[in-house]
Amino acid sequence: MNREIIIDKNMRELNPQGDFRFPINLMYIILSQYPFFSFPGHWHSEIEATYILDGEMTYMVNQSALHLKKGDCIFVNTNTLHAGEQYQDSDCVYVCFMFNPALIYGFENSLIKSQYVSPILEASHYAYALFHSESKEHLHIAELIEKLIQYSGLHNPGYELHIAAILTELWFYYYEDYLQFISKNEAVLNPIKTRHLERLKNSLSFIYTNYAEPITLDEIAGSCHISKSEFCRLFKQTLHQTPFDFLLRYRIEQSLPMLCEGNLSITEIACAVGFSGPSYYAEVFRKYMHCSPTKYKKQHSSNA
């Protein structure tokens, strides 16, 4: 089964994140369920925490590429660009939970919000908190997440109170990490780096919106108002691939549901995702999926 992150033209994730009355969503994820063992760059207003249960992965946050392994836990701040991909040849099993910080502070203008939550949410330069499995906080964080998983699965009476209490304890570690970040004088907002990230977001939004059209590298670079050479350097530095490779992979990824549905011909699918014809589409498809579109369609159409 292929897992998918649904994003809009501005790269904001649209997958439902729990009930508005209790806004938290916890998921078990196997990285290989995503096409190409990776999920694309996106952002959302919720806080996202990822805890590695087994295996390894490369986790990108803004312009940082992080190697996560079993026992590591990362908190990603609101509205922060993040993505993930396979580390070397390993798969990765992890639990991911996204929640609205209102579960921590309760109501607007509360002391908890103004003193412990808003400073983090408003710090665009503070993108994430990473707790390695070797860190002193790891044992307690691991215990809290195990309890969170347990209460989320059982749904016994009062489980919401347990989950809210656990999130508050986890937030304490998140806030401590934020204070350490500030104390190291690394919290000075770098306007140049911020501008680069905004440009990168604009370029990805352009690709996500126009991938089905015959777009050029000049047009993608033009969407973020920098030269083609500077854009390619920034893109590869951040996403570790060329813009052209990213575009081709994204087109192939968008074609997979069409192949599974089985309603369109290979030629129609190739044109629908921006390829000039079925031959080139098949060539690129084999490069990334290691089989032909026809074979993939036969293997997956019955399970659509």
C-alpha positions in Angstrom: 0.0 0.0 0.0 1.3 3.4 -0.9 1.2 6.1 1.8 0.7 9.7 0.7 1.0 13.1 2.2 -1.6 15.4 0.6 -0.4 19.0 0.2 -1.8 22.1 -1.3 -0.1 24.4 -3.8 1.7 26.2 -0.9 3.1 22.9 0.4 0.8 22.9 3.5 -0.3 19.4 4.5 -4.0 18.7 4.1 -4.2 15.3 5.8 -6.6 15.4 8.8 -4.9 15.9 12.1 -7.4 14.6 14.6 -10.7 16.0 15.8 -10.9 19.7 16.4 -12.2 18.9 19.9 -9.1 16.9 20.7 -6.5 17.8 18.0 -3.9 15.1 18.0 -3.2 12.4 15.4 -0.8 9.5 16.1 0.3 7.2 13.3 2.6 4.1 13.0 4.5 4.6 9.7 6.9 2.4 7.7 9.0 4.6 5.4 8.9 2.0 2.5 5.1 2.6 2.3 5.9 5.9 0.6 7.0 5.9 -3.0 10.8 6.0 -3.3 11.1 5.5 0.5 10.6 9.2 1.1 7.9 11.8 1.8 8.0 15.2 0.2 8.8 18.6 1.7 5.7 20.1 3.4 4.7 22.1 6.5 1.7 22.5 8.8 0.6 24.6 11.8 0.7 21.6 14.2 3.7 20.5 16.1 5.1 17.2 14.8 7.1 14.7 16.8 8.7 11.6 15.3 10.1 8.8 17.4 12.2 6.1 15.6 11.1 2.6 16.6 13.5 0.7 14.3 15.8 1.4 11.4 17.2 4.7 10.2 16.2 7.6 8.0 17.5 11.0 6.8 15.2 13.7 8.1 15.4 17.2 6.5 14.3 20.3 8.4 14.8 23.5 6.5 18.4 23.3 5.4 19.5 20.6 7.9 19.9 17.0 7.0 19.7 14.8 10.2 20.5 11.2 10.5 17.8 9.6 12.8 18.2 6.1 14.2 16.4 3.8 16.7 15.5 5.7 19.8 15.9 9.2 18.4 13.0 11.7 18.8 12.6 15.0 17.0 10.1 17.8 17.5 9.5 20.0 14.5 8.2 23.5 15.1 5.0 24.9 13.5 5.1 26.0 9.9 8.6 24.5 9.4 9.5 22.8 6.1 10.5 19.2 6.6 10.9 16.0 4.6 12.3 12.5 5.0 14.0 9.8 2.9 15.7 6.5 3.1 19.2 6.4 4.8 21.5 4.2 2.7 19.6 0.9 2.2 17.7 0.7 5.4 13.9 1.0 6.0 12.5 2.8 9.0 9.6 2.2 11.3 8.5 5.1 13.4 5.6 6.7 15.3 4.6 10.2 14.3 2.2 12.4 16.3 1.0 15.8 15.3 -0.9 18.0 17.8 -2.2 21.5 18.2 -0.3 23.3 20.9 -3.7 24.4 22.4 -3.6 21.0 24.1 -0.7 22.4 26.2 -1.8 26.0 27.0 -5.6 25.5 27.2 -6.9 29.0 26.3 -5.8 32.2 24.7 -3.7 34.6 26.9 -3.0 31.9 29.5 0.3 32.1 31.4 1.3 28.7 29.9 0.8 30.1 26.4 2.6 33.4 26.9 5.6 32.1 28.8 6.2 28.5 27.6 4.4 28.0 24.2 4.3 31.3 22.2 8.1 31.9 22.4 8.7 28.6 20.7 6.0 29.0 18.1 7.0 32.5 17.2 10.7 31.6 16.9 11.0 30.9 13.2 14.8 30.5 13.6 14.2 27.6 16.1 13.1 24.8 13.7 13.4 21.6 15.7 14.5 19.9 18.9 16.4 16.6 18.5 16.8 14.2 21.4 19.3 11.4 20.5 18.9 8.0 22.0 22.2 8.7 23.9 20.9 11.9 25.5 20.2 12.1 29.2 16.5 12.9 28.5 16.0 9.9 26.3 14.8 7.3 28.9 12.0 9.5 30.2 11.0 10.7 26.8 10.9 7.1 25.5 8.7 6.1 28.5 6.3 9.0 27.9 5.9 8.2 24.2 5.3 4.5 25.0 2.5 5.7 27.4 1.2 8.0 24.7 1.0 5.1 22.3 -0.8 2.9 24.9 -3.4 5.5 25.8 -4.0 6.4 22.1 -4.7 2.8 21.2 -6.9 1.8 24.1 -9.3 4.8 24.3 -10.2 3.9 27.9 -12.4 6.5 29.8 -10.2 9.5 30.6 -7.5 8.6 28.1 -7.6 12.2 26.8 -6.5 13.5 30.2 -3.6 11.1 30.2 -2.6 12.2 26.7 -2.8 15.9 27.6 -0.7 15.3 30.7 2.0 13.4 28.7 2.1 16.1 26.0 2.7 18.7 28.7 5.6 16.7 30.2 7.1 16.3 26.7 6.7 20.0 26.1 8.8 20.6 29.2 11.8 19.0 27.5 11.0 20.9 24.3 11.0 24.2 26.2 14.3 23.2 27.9 15.9 22.6 24.6 14.6 26.0 23.4 16.2 27.7 26.4 19.5 26.0 25.7 19.3 27.1 22.1 18.8 30.7 23.2 21.6 30.6 25.8 24.1 29.6 23.1 23.4 32.8 21.3 22.3 30.9 18.2 18.8 32.4 18.2 19.8 35.5 16.1 17.5 35.3 13.1 19.5 35.2 9.9 17.6 37.2 7.3 19.6 35.8 4.4 19.0 32.1 5.4 15.3 32.9 6.0 15.0 34.5 2.6 16.6 31.4 1.0 14.1 29.1 2.7 11.2 31.3 1.5 12.6 31.1 -2.0 12.9 27.3 -1.8 9.3 27.1 -0.6 8.2 29.2 -3.6 10.0 26.9 -6.0 8.5 23.8 -4.5 5.1 25.3 -4.6 5.6 26.1 -8.3 6.6 22.5 -9.0 3.7 21.1 -7.0 1.2 23.4 -8.9 2.7 23.1 -12.4 4.3 19.7 -12.6 1.8 18.5 -15.3 2.9 21.3 -17.6 6.1 21.4 -19.7 7.9 23.7 -17.2 11.6 24.7 -17.6 14.4 25.2 -15.1 14.3 28.9 -15.9 10.6 29.1 -15.0 11.2 27.3 -11.7 14.1 29.6 -10.8 12.0 32.6 -11.9 9.3 31.6 -9.4 11.7 32.6 -6.6 13.4 35.5 -8.4 17.0 34.3 -8.4 19.4 33.2 -11.1 19.3 29.7 -12.4 22.8 28.9 -11.1 22.1 30.3 -7.6 18.7 28.4 -7.5 20.3 25.1 -8.5 23.0 25.6 -5.8 20.4 26.4 -3.1 18.1 23.5 -4.2 20.8 20.9 -4.2 22.3 22.1 -0.9 19.0 21.8 0.8 17.2 18.8 -0.8 20.4 16.9 -1.9 19.2 16.5 -5.5 18.9 18.6 -8.6 15.6 20.5 -9.3 15.2 18.4 -12.5 15.6 15.1 -10.6 13.1 16.3 -8.0 10.6 17.2 -10.8 10.9 13.9 -12.5 10.5 11.9 -9.3 7.5 14.0 -8.3 5.9 13.4 -11.7 6.4 9.6 -11.3 5.0 9.7 -7.8 1.9 11.5 -9.0 1.4 8.9 -11.7 1.3 5.9 -9.3 -2.4 6.4 -8.1 -3.4 6.7 -11.8 -1.7 3.4 -12.6 -3.4 1.7 -9.7 -6.9 3.0 -10.6 -6.4 1.4 -14.1 -8.8 3.8 -15.9 -6.2 5.5 -18.1 -3.8 4.2 -20.7 0.0 4.6 -20.2 0.0 7.4 -22.8 -2.8 9.3 -21.1 -1.0 9.0 -17.7 2.3 10.1 -19.2 0.7 13.3 -20.6 -1.3 13.9 -17.4 1.8 14.2 -15.3 3.9 16.3 -17.7 5.9 13.9 -19.8 6.2 14.5 -23.6 5.2 10.9 -24.4 4.9 7.3 -23.1 8.5 6.3 -24.2 10.2 8.9 -22.0 7.8 8.3 -19.2 8.6 4.6 -19.3 12.3 5.3 -19.3 12.1 7.6 -16.3 9.7 5.2 -14.5 12.1 2.3 -14.8 14.9 4.4 -13.4 13.0 5.2 -10.2 10.6 2.2 -9.8 12.9 -0.5 -11.3 10.0 -1.9 -13.4 7.9 -0.8 -16.3 4.7 1.2 -15.9 2.7 -1.7 -17.4 4.2 -4.2 -14.9 3.5 -1.8 -12.0 -0.1 -1.3 -13.3 -0.7 -5.1 -13.4 0.7 -5.7 -10.0 -1.2 -2.9 -8.2 -4.5 -2.3 -10.2 -6.2 -5.2 -8.5 -5.4 -3.8 -5.1 -6.4 -0.2 -5.9 
